[in-house]
């Protein structure tokens, strides 16, 4: 079988992955027990021969088992996914491939071993077997050839290769100690017989081009210790690859055995930036339910382990299919499936569903997005209203647009439809409300419309109201109106004033178009309403006729009664008390007697308020008998 180019790691024996991360697919060639321990992650698949038992412990992220097409035997081994482990798939029945050997490199013929301190010269490289560069030596360029051991100590670097060329080095061993490294130029193949060790904070290879280094180890192994980095394609067919705390190997790995420990990583040659492809297959968009929850299922495709949440409920996997049961609220709901792969690439799918349980729900109202318009243009309002069709009857929704706030008037072309046009009398910021009612319940939403005016400024339009007449002491109710185009700054100054009239006028609120006015005296008054926008002004007048009230007066007759005898002539003193300084006239007189009725003649007489007049009444022509007589006098203007 050929090697799959998608395999990040090929290991003959079962790997030991402990609290570390392998960002790709791992192929295991022998049917052995595989333990992925606490918080380990293989973002791709684990390919394994035969039909192992899969054991899942707590808090495991696993996208399911995929049955391959190879030999189903053996069946005695198992794969244990322990606490906190993440794995995309176990692909069973994956037949083993052959790991080609690495030939032993030739041994050096030179016999000179050099240990170089800063400023030391290595001399003729053809005579050198092994090289040690000590602390702070800096960089040493080593030509291609056959050598024994290369050892670099703190702050020292071997430079291997030639830019733009392919070169090969045959070595017995490599040791890089704290803060040392091997720099690669061009494409370099390093064949090593024994062990390669990268100790604390060492680097080997080119981070941006791991393919530039091919590291082949014939008999030994590869060890990366704390915070060490190796960038290259590594082949260790007879040895073990060990990655310890916080170390990184970026490239490809083929080995006999693999152990990765705390926070170490193996990464592919190229980082994964592809988003998962996620679908929702059930329920269908627009589906209606009566139950309180719904099962959402679909598929997800990605090259790494993926988690899916549907409305924040974690889904379970069966291969590439996921499912999650989520609560469903009454009314319309959006079901959102969010897929996240091991590299935090995300994508989502959505469907709309609804739930009805016989209980009427208020309409769902959306007044649309906020708008900006410039006069004289109108705003196109694109509201939406949805309802559950309850109650029935009426089984329908009534819709109404209205103005909540704003400086002018708003005219809706169709106020009873969700989509309509709105015209504005003046510039400013308006809040419009869309309300919907199903006959029992209602709901609303608002939209803000910012209206500007690029037209030339016009003077305010003023109407002081209709002429009117009042009688003292009543007030005049003034119902003026002022409209304006909002220019230049959407501000108006309004004022009432007296143009003419006999007395003084007092306005309750002289800066309001609608107010009341009080008058000190009767007469005809002209009042003026003026409005200005800071640049232009206009005014209008109204006439108020103020009438004097009817006079109030009291007439006292002294005496108001007399006891008479036959042929009596009676004389009375008339005292008039009145609030009217004008003349009044006595126009009526009657005499009443107890018992009986007497008649008297009376000629009208003019008197002055506040004066005392004498009135003589002759009763002789009445032929009355003795008795008591009451005098009743009436007066009029």
KEVO-149906 format. One record per residue (C-alpha): residue number from 1; residue in three letters; x, y, z. Coordinates in steps of 0.25 Angstrom, whole numbers, m for minus. Example, Ala and Ser with C-alpha at 12.3 -4.5 7.8 and 13.67 -1.06 7.14 Angstrom:
PT    nr   rest      px      py      pz
PT     1    ALA      49     m18      31
PT     2    SER      55      m4      29
This chain:
PT    nr   rest      px      py      pz
PT     1    UNK       0       0       0
PT     2    UNK       5      14      m3
PT     3    UNK       6      25       7
PT     4    UNK      m6      35       8
PT     5    UNK      m1      49       6
PT     6    UNK     m11      53      16
PT     7    UNK      m4      46      27
PT     8    UNK       3      55      36
PT     9    UNK       9      44      45
PT    10    UNK      12      30      41
PT    11    UNK      15      21      53
PT    12    UNK      18       6      53
PT    13    UNK      14       4      67
PT    14    UNK       3      10      75
PT    15    UNK       6      25      79
PT    16    UNK       6      30      93
PT    17    UNK      m1      44      92
PT    18    UNK      m2      51     106
PT    19    UNK      m8      65     108
PT    20    UNK      m2      69      94
PT    21    UNK      m7      72      80
PT    22    UNK      m5      66      66
PT    23    UNK     m12      75      56
PT    24    UNK     m15      65      45
PT    25    UNK     m17      50      43
PT    26    UNK      m9      39      50
PT    27    UNK      m7      25      43
PT    28    UNK      m3      13      52
PT    29    UNK       2       1      45
PT    30    UNK       1     m10      56
PT    31    UNK     m12     m14      63
PT    32    UNK      m8     m10      77
PT    33    UNK     m15      m3      89
PT    34    UNK     m16      12      86
PT    35    UNK     m17      21      98
PT    36    UNK     m20      36      96
PT    37    UNK     m19      42     109
PT    38    UNK     m24      54     117
PT    39    UNK     m26      66     108
PT    40    UNK     m19      60      96
PT    41    UNK     m24      64      82
PT    42    UNK     m23      58      69
PT    43    UNK     m30      68      60
PT    44    UNK     m31      58      48
PT    45    UNK     m34      43      48
PT    46    UNK     m27      32      55
PT    47    UNK     m25      21      44
PT    48    UNK     m23       7      50
PT    49    UNK     m24      m7      45
PT    50    UNK     m34     m17      48
PT    51    UNK     m47     m15      56
PT    52    UNK     m43     m10      70
PT    53    UNK     m52      m7      81
PT    54    UNK     m54       8      83
PT    55    UNK     m55      13      98
PT    56    UNK     m60      27     101
PT    57    UNK     m58      33     115
PT    58    UNK     m63      46     120
PT    59    UNK     m63      59     113
PT    60    UNK     m58      54     100
PT    61    UNK     m60      61      86
PT    62    UNK     m62      50      76
PT    63    UNK     m68      51      62
PT    64    UNK     m70      36      61
PT    65    UNK     m65      23      55
PT    66    UNK     m63      21      41
PT    67    UNK     m62       7      36
PT    68    UNK     m51       5      25
PT    69    UNK     m50      m5      14
PT    70    UNK     m38     m13      18
PT    71    UNK     m37     m26      26
PT    72    UNK     m47     m26      38
PT    73    UNK     m37     m35      46
PT    74    UNK     m32     m34      57
PT    75    UNK     m42     m30      67
PT    76    UNK     m35     m32      80
PT    77    UNK     m29     m18      81
PT    78    UNK     m35      m5      86
PT    79    UNK     m35      10      85
PT    80    UNK     m36      17      98
PT    81    UNK     m41      32      98
PT    82    UNK     m39      37     112
PT    83    UNK     m43      50     119
PT    84    UNK     m43      62     111
PT    85    UNK     m38      56      98
PT    86    UNK     m42      61      84
PT    87    UNK     m42      53      71
PT    88    UNK     m49      54      58
PT    89    UNK     m51      39      54
PT    90    UNK     m45      26      57
PT    91    UNK     m44      19      43
PT    92    UNK     m44       4      45
PT    93    UNK     m40      m7      35
PT    94    UNK     m28       2      30
PT    95    UNK     m18      m8      24
PT    96    UNK      m3      m5      28
PT    97    UNK       6       1      18
PT    98    UNK      21      m1      17
PT    99    UNK      31       8      23
PT   100    UNK      43       9      14
PT   101    UNK      57       8      21
PT   102    UNK      67      18      23
PT   103    UNK      81      13      19
PT   104    UNK      92      15      29
PT   105    UNK     100      28      24
PT   106    UNK     115      26      21
PT   107    UNK     125      28      33
PT   108    UNK     135      39      32
PT   109    UNK     149      36      28
PT   110    UNK     155      49      34
PT   111    UNK     160      48      49
PT   112    UNK     161      62      54
PT   113    UNK     151      66      64
PT   114    UNK     150      81      67
PT   115    UNK     144      89      79
PT   116    UNK     142     103      75
PT   117    UNK     141     115      84
PT   118    UNK     138     129      79
PT   119    UNK     147     134      68
PT   120    UNK     153     120      66
PT   121    UNK     155     116      52
PT   122    UNK     151     101      48
PT   123    UNK     162     100      38
PT   124    UNK     161      90      26
PT   125    UNK     147      83      27
PT   126    UNK     152      72      19
PT   127    UNK     160      68      31
PT   128    UNK     149      69      41
PT   129    UNK     142      57      47
PT   130    UNK     133      64      58
PT   131    UNK     130      78      61
PT   132    UNK     126      85      75
PT   133    UNK     124     100      75
PT   134    UNK     123     105      89
PT   135    UNK     115     116      96
PT   136    UNK     114     129      88
PT   137    UNK     122     125      76
PT   138    UNK     112     130      67
PT   139    UNK     109     124      53
PT   140    UNK     118     114      46
PT   141    UNK     116     110      32
PT   142    UNK     119      95      29
PT   143    UNK     120      91      15
PT   144    UNK     113      78      10
PT   145    UNK     120      65      14
PT   146    UNK     122      53      23
PT   147    UNK     124      56      37
PT   148    UNK     123      50      51
PT   149    UNK     116      58      62
PT   150    UNK     111      72      61
PT   151    UNK     109      78      75
PT   152    UNK     105      93      77
PT   153    UNK     104     100      90
PT   154    UNK      98     112      96
PT   155    UNK      96     124      86
PT   156    UNK     103     116      74
PT   157    UNK      98     112      61
PT   158    UNK     102     102      50
PT   159    UNK      98     107      36
PT   160    UNK      96      96      26
PT   161    UNK      93      97      11
PT   162    UNK      95     107       0
PT   163    UNK      84     116      m4
PT   164    UNK      77     112     m16
PT   165    UNK      83      98     m17
PT   166    UNK      81      84     m12
PT   167    UNK      92      79      m2
PT   168    UNK      94      66       6
PT   169    UNK     100      63      19
PT   170    UNK     104      50      25
PT   171    UNK     105      50      40
PT   172    UNK     107      41      52
PT   173    UNK      99      49      62
PT   174    UNK      94      63      65
PT   175    UNK      92      70      78
PT   176    UNK      87      84      80
PT   177    UNK      88      90      94
PT   178    UNK      81     102     100
PT   179    UNK      78     113      91
PT   180    UNK      86     107      79
PT   181    UNK      81     103      65
PT   182    UNK      83      98      51
PT   183    UNK      80     108      40
PT   184    UNK      76     103      26
PT   185    UNK      80     109      13
PT   186    UNK      74     104       0
PT   187    UNK      69      89       1
PT   188    UNK      77      81      11
PT   189    UNK      76      66      13
PT   190    UNK      82      61      26
PT   191    UNK      85      46      28
PT   192    UNK      88      42      42
PT   193    UNK      92      29      47
PT   194    UNK      89      31      62
PT   195    UNK      81      40      71
PT   196    UNK      77      55      68
PT   197    UNK      74      63      81
PT   198    UNK      69      77      82
PT   199    UNK      70      82      96
PT   200    UNK      64      94     103
PT   201    UNK      60     105      93
PT   202    UNK      67     100      81
PT   203    UNK      63     102      66
PT   204    UNK      66      93      54
PT   205    UNK      60      97      40
PT   206    UNK      52     108      34
PT   207    UNK      39     112      40
PT   208    UNK      33     117      27
PT   209    UNK      38     105      19
PT   210    UNK      38      92      26
PT   211    UNK      40      85      13
PT   212    UNK      54      91      12
PT   213    UNK      59      80      22
PT   214    UNK      59      65      20
PT   215    UNK      64      58      33
PT   216    UNK      66      43      31
PT   217    UNK      70      35      44
PT   218    UNK      75      21      41
PT   219    UNK      77      14      54
PT   220    UNK      74      25      65
PT   221    UNK      63      34      70
PT   222    UNK      59      48      70
PT   223    UNK      56      56      83
PT   224    UNK      51      70      85
PT   225    UNK      52      75      99
PT   226    UNK      46      88     105
PT   227    UNK      42      99      95
PT   228    UNK      50      93      84
PT   229    UNK      45      94      69
PT   230    UNK      48      86      57
PT   231    UNK      43      89      43
PT   232    UNK      45      78      33
PT   233    UNK      41      64      28
PT   234    UNK      45      54      38
PT   235    UNK      47      39      35
PT   236    UNK      51      30      47
PT   237    UNK      47      16      42
PT   238    UNK      55       9      54
PT   239    UNK      54      19      65
PT   240    UNK      46      27      74
PT   241    UNK      41      41      72
PT   242    UNK      39      48      86
PT   243    UNK      33      62      87
PT   244    UNK      34      68     101
PT   245    UNK      28      80     108
PT   246    UNK      24      91      99
PT   247    UNK      33      86      87
PT   248    UNK      28      87      73
PT   249    UNK      31      79      60
PT   250    UNK      25      85      48
PT   251    UNK      25      76      35
PT   252    UNK      23      61      33
PT   253    UNK      27      49      42
PT   254    UNK      29      35      39
PT   255    UNK      35      27      51
PT   256    UNK      35      13      58
PT   257    UNK      29      19      71
PT   258    UNK      24      33      75
PT   259    UNK      22      39      89
PT   260    UNK      17      54      90
PT   261    UNK      16      60     104
PT   262    UNK      11      72     111
PT   263    UNK       7      83     102
PT   264    UNK      16      78      90
PT   265    UNK      10      79      76
PT   266    UNK      12      73      62
PT   267    UNK       7      82      51
PT   268    UNK       6      80      36
PT   269    UNK      14      87      26
PT   270    UNK       2      96      23
PT   271    UNK      m7     102      33
PT   272    UNK     m22      98      32
PT   273    UNK     m30     111      29
PT   274    UNK     m42     104      22
PT   275    UNK     m56     106      28
PT   276    UNK     m64      94      31
PT   277    UNK     m76      91      22
PT   278    UNK     m89      89      31
PT   279    UNK    m103      87      27
PT   280    UNK    m117      85      34
PT   281    UNK    m124      74      27
PT   282    UNK    m135      73      37
PT   283    UNK    m144      80      40
PT   284    UNK    m147      87      27
PT   285    UNK    m148     102      26
PT   286    UNK    m162     107      29
PT   287    UNK    m166      94      37
PT   288    UNK    m177      95      48
PT   289    UNK    m177      87      61
PT   290    UNK    m186      86      73
PT   291    UNK    m176      80      82
PT   292    UNK    m167      87      92
PT   293    UNK    m154      82      86
PT   294    UNK    m149      78      72
PT   295    UNK    m137      69      68
PT   296    UNK    m128      76      58
PT   297    UNK    m119      67      49
PT   298    UNK    m109      70      37
PT   299    UNK     m95      67      32
PT   300    UNK     m82      74      34
PT   301    UNK     m70      72      25
PT   302    UNK     m56      76      30
PT   303    UNK     m41      71      30
PT   304    UNK     m40      72      45
PT   305    UNK     m49      69      58
PT   306    UNK     m61      77      58
PT   307    UNK     m71      81      69
PT   308    UNK     m85      86      65
PT   309    UNK     m95      94      74
PT   310    UNK    m109      96      70
PT   311    UNK    m115     108      78
PT   312    UNK    m103     106      88
PT   313    UNK    m107      91      90
PT   314    UNK     m95      82      87
PT   315    UNK     m98      72      76
PT   316    UNK     m94      57      76
PT   317    UNK     m87      50      64
PT   318    UNK     m89      38      56
PT   319    UNK     m78      39      45
PT   320    UNK     m80      52      38
PT   321    UNK     m95      53      43
PT   322    UNK     m98      61      55
PT   323    UNK    m111      62      63
PT   324    UNK    m116      71      75
PT   325    UNK    m129      72      82
PT   326    UNK    m132      87      85
PT   327    UNK    m144      94      92
PT   328    UNK    m154     100      83
PT   329    UNK    m162     113      88
PT   330    UNK    m176     116      83
PT   331    UNK    m176     125      71
PT   332    UNK    m165     126      60
PT   333    UNK    m151     121      64
PT   334    UNK    m137     121      57
PT   335    UNK    m129     108      58
PT   336    UNK    m114     111      56
PT   337    UNK    m104     100      55
PT   338    UNK     m90     106      57
PT   339    UNK     m78      96      53
PT   340    UNK     m64      99      59
PT   341    UNK     m52      91      55
PT   342    UNK     m39      89      62
PT   343    UNK     m33     101      57
PT   344    UNK     m45     110      61
PT   345    UNK     m50     111      47
PT   346    UNK     m65     113      47
PT   347    UNK     m77     113      39
PT   348    UNK     m92     112      41
PT   349    UNK    m105     108      35
PT   350    UNK    m119     113      39
PT   351    UNK    m134     109      37
PT   352    UNK    m147     116      41
PT   353    UNK    m157     108      48
PT   354    UNK    m170     111      57
PT   355    UNK    m177     105      68
PT   356    UNK    m192     106      71
PT   357    UNK    m199     100      83
PT   358    UNK    m213     106      82
PT   359    UNK    m210     118      90
PT   360    UNK    m211     131      83
PT   361    UNK    m198     139      82
PT   362    UNK    m196     154      78
PT   363    UNK    m192     157      64
PT   364    UNK    m177     158      62
PT   365    UNK    m174     172      57
PT   366    UNK    m161     178      50
PT   367    UNK    m162     192      46
PT   368    UNK    m149     191      37
PT   369    UNK    m136     198      38
PT   370    UNK    m133     212      41
PT   371    UNK    m134     222      29
PT   372    UNK    m128     235      24
PT   373    UNK    m136     243      14
PT   374    UNK    m134     257       8
PT   375    UNK    m147     266       6
PT   376    UNK    m155     266      m3
PT   377    UNK    m152     251      m4
PT   378    UNK    m161     241       4
PT   379    UNK    m156     229      13
PT   380    UNK    m159     215       8
PT   381    UNK    m163     207      20
PT   382    UNK    m161     192      19
PT   383    UNK    m167     186      31
PT   384    UNK    m171     172      33
PT   385    UNK    m182     166      41
PT   386    UNK    m184     151      44
PT   387    UNK    m195     144      52
PT   388    UNK    m200     130      56
PT   389    UNK    m214     132      50
PT   390    UNK    m220     132      64
PT   391    UNK    m230     135      69
PT   392    UNK    m240     131      59
PT   393    UNK    m249     139      56
PT   394    UNK    m243     148      52
PT   395    UNK    m231     140      48
PT   396    UNK    m225     153      42
PT   397    UNK    m216     164      46
PT   398    UNK    m219     179      46
PT   399    UNK    m207     188      43
PT   400    UNK    m205     203      46
PT   401    UNK    m193     213      44
PT   402    UNK    m192     225      53
PT   403    UNK    m183     236      58
PT   404    UNK    m177     235      71
PT   405    UNK    m168     247      71
PT   406    UNK    m162     257      61
PT   407    UNK    m163     272      59
PT   408    UNK    m174     272      47
PT   409    UNK    m185     264      42
PT   410    UNK    m184     250      35
PT   411    UNK    m193     246      24
PT   412    UNK    m193     231      21
PT   413    UNK    m197     227       7
PT   414    UNK    m203     214      12
PT   415    UNK    m203     214      27
PT   416    UNK    m210     200      29
PT   417    UNK    m199     192      21
PT   418    UNK    m186     188      26
PT   419    UNK    m179     194      14
PT   420    UNK    m182     208      11
PT   421    UNK    m176     222       8
PT   422    UNK    m175     233      18
PT   423    UNK    m175     248      14
PT   424    UNK    m170     259      24
PT   425    UNK    m174     273      26
PT   426    UNK    m161     278      31
PT   427    UNK    m147     273      34
PT   428    UNK    m143     266      47
PT   429    UNK    m142     253      54
PT   430    UNK    m155     245      54
PT   431    UNK    m158     232      61
PT   432    UNK    m169     224      54
PT   433    UNK    m176     212      60
PT   434    UNK    m182     200      53
PT   435    UNK    m193     193      61
PT   436    UNK    m200     180      58
PT   437    UNK    m212     174      65
PT   438    UNK    m219     161      64
PT   439    UNK    m231     165      71
PT   440    UNK    m227     160      84
PT   441    UNK    m212     163      85
PT   442    UNK    m203     174      79
PT   443    UNK    m189     177      78
PT   444    UNK    m181     188      71
PT   445    UNK    m167     193      67
PT   446    UNK    m161     206      63
PT   447    UNK    m152     211      53
PT   448    UNK    m144     225      53
PT   449    UNK    m144     233      40
PT   450    UNK    m134     245      39
PT   451    UNK    m140     255      30
PT   452    UNK    m131     266      24
PT   453    UNK    m135     278      15
PT   454    UNK    m126     282       4
PT   455    UNK    m137     292      m1
PT   456    UNK    m136     307       0
PT   457    UNK    m141     313      13
PT   458    UNK    m156     318      13
PT   459    UNK    m163     327      23
PT   460    UNK    m172     320      34
PT   461    UNK    m186     319      30
PT   462    UNK    m195     326      41
PT   463    UNK    m210     325      43
PT   464    UNK    m215     333      55
PT   465    UNK    m229     327      55
PT   466    UNK    m243     332      52
PT   467    UNK    m248     345      58
PT   468    UNK    m257     344      70
PT   469    UNK    m265     352      81
PT   470    UNK    m265     350      96
PT   471    UNK    m272     357     107
PT   472    UNK    m264     362     119
PT   473    UNK    m259     356     128
PT   474    UNK    m257     344     119
PT   475    UNK    m244     341     112
PT   476    UNK    m241     339      97
PT   477    UNK    m236     325      93
PT   478    UNK    m226     327      82
PT   479    UNK    m224     315      73
PT   480    UNK    m212     319      64
PT   481    UNK    m204     309      55
PT   482    UNK    m190     310      51
PT   483    UNK    m183     301      41
PT   484    UNK    m169     302      35
PT   485    UNK    m159     295      26
PT   486    UNK    m149     292      38
PT   487    UNK    m138     302      32
PT   488    UNK    m128     307      35
PT   489    UNK    m127     300      48
PT   490    UNK    m141     294      51
PT   491    UNK    m144     304      62
PT   492    UNK    m156     314      62
PT   493    UNK    m158     326      71
PT   494    UNK    m173     329      73
PT   495    UNK    m179     341      79
PT   496    UNK    m193     348      81
PT   497    UNK    m195     363      82
PT   498    UNK    m206     374      82
PT   499    UNK    m207     382      70
PT   500    UNK    m218     391      74
PT   501    UNK    m229     392      85
PT   502    UNK    m235     401      96
PT   503    UNK    m228     393     108
PT   504    UNK    m217     384     111
PT   505    UNK    m216     369     107
PT   506    UNK    m210     358     115
PT   507    UNK    m206     345     108
PT   508    UNK    m205     333     117
PT   509    UNK    m193     327     108
PT   510    UNK    m189     338      98
PT   511    UNK    m179     328      92
PT   512    UNK    m189     317      88
PT   513    UNK    m198     317      76
PT   514    UNK    m209     312      84
PT   515    UNK    m212     321      97
PT   516    UNK    m222     330     104
PT   517    UNK    m223     345     105
PT   518    UNK    m230     354     116
PT   519    UNK    m234     368     113
PT   520    UNK    m235     380     123
PT   521    UNK    m247     387     116
PT   522    UNK    m257     385     105
PT   523    UNK    m254     389      91
PT   524    UNK    m249     383      78
PT   525    UNK    m235     378      78
PT   526    UNK    m225     373      67
PT   527    UNK    m216     362      72
PT   528    UNK    m204     357      64
PT   529    UNK    m197     344      63
PT   530    UNK    m182     344      58
PT   531    UNK    m173     333      55
PT   532    UNK    m158     333      51
PT   533    UNK    m148     323      48
PT   534    UNK    m135     331      50
PT   535    UNK    m135     336      36
PT   536    UNK    m149     338      31
PT   537    UNK    m162     342      39
PT   538    UNK    m177     344      36
PT   539    UNK    m189     347      43
PT   540    UNK    m204     347      43
PT   541    UNK    m215     355      51
PT   542    UNK    m228     352      58
PT   543    UNK    m239     361      62
PT   544    UNK    m245     360      76
PT   545    UNK    m258     368      80
PT   546    UNK    m259     370      95
PT   547    UNK    m273     373     100
PT   548    UNK    m277     380     113
PT   549    UNK    m286     371     121
PT   550    UNK    m301     374     124
PT   551    UNK    m302     384     136
PT   552    UNK    m306     380     150
PT   553    UNK    m314     389     158
PT   554    UNK    m324     389     170
PT   555    UNK    m336     398     171
PT   556    UNK    m341     402     185
PT   557    UNK    m354     409     187
PT   558    UNK    m357     416     200
PT   559    UNK    m367     413     206
PT   560    UNK    m369     401     198
PT   561    UNK    m383     399     204
PT   562    UNK    m394     409     209
PT   563    UNK    m407     408     216
PT   564    UNK    m417     416     208
PT   565    UNK    m431     421     209
PT   566    UNK    m440     425     198
PT   567    UNK    m436     436     188
PT   568    UNK    m421     434     194
PT   569    UNK    m410     440     186
PT   570    UNK    m397     433     190
PT   571    UNK    m382     438     188
PT   572    UNK    m370     429     187
PT   573    UNK    m355     431     187
PT   574    UNK    m348     423     177
PT   575    UNK    m333     420     180
PT   576    UNK    m325     413     168
PT   577    UNK    m312     405     171
PT   578    UNK    m305     400     159
PT   579    UNK    m291     397     153
PT   580    UNK    m294     404     140
PT   581    UNK    m291     418     139
PT   582    UNK    m301     420     128
PT   583    UNK    m315     425     128
PT   584    UNK    m326     415     131
PT   585    UNK    m341     417     130
PT   586    UNK    m352     413     139
PT   587    UNK    m362     406     129
PT   588    UNK    m372     398     138
PT   589    UNK    m380     400     151
PT   590    UNK    m391     391     158
PT   591    UNK    m398     392     171
PT   592    UNK    m402     380     178
PT   593    UNK    m412     381     190
PT   594    UNK    m416     371     201
PT   595    UNK    m427     368     199
PT   596    UNK    m431     372     185
PT   597    UNK    m425     379     173
PT   598    UNK    m423     393     170
PT   599    UNK    m418     400     157
PT   600    UNK    m410     412     155
PT   601    UNK    m405     419     143
PT   602    UNK    m389     421     141
PT   603    UNK    m382     429     131
PT   604    UNK    m367     425     128
PT   605    UNK    m357     433     135
PT   606    UNK    m342     434     132
PT   607    UNK    m333     433     145
PT   608    UNK    m318     433     147
PT   609    UNK    m311     422     155
PT   610    UNK    m308     426     169
PT   611    UNK    m318     437     169
PT   612    UNK    m331     438     177
PT   613    UNK    m344     441     170
PT   614    UNK    m358     444     174
PT   615    UNK    m370     437     168
PT   616    UNK    m384     441     171
PT   617    UNK    m395     431     168
PT   618    UNK    m409     435     168
PT   619    UNK    m419     424     172
PT   620    UNK    m432     432     171
PT   621    UNK    m436     427     158
PT   622    UNK    m436     413     163
PT   623    UNK    m448     414     173
PT   624    UNK    m441     405     183
PT   625    UNK    m444     404     197
PT   626    UNK    m435     405     209
PT   627    UNK    m424     395     210
PT   628    UNK    m409     392     209
PT   629    UNK    m402     394     196
PT   630    UNK    m388     389     191
PT   631    UNK    m380     397     180
PT   632    UNK    m373     388     170
PT   633    UNK    m364     396     160
PT   634    UNK    m356     390     148
PT   635    UNK    m345     397     140
PT   636    UNK    m338     394     127
PT   637    UNK    m326     400     119
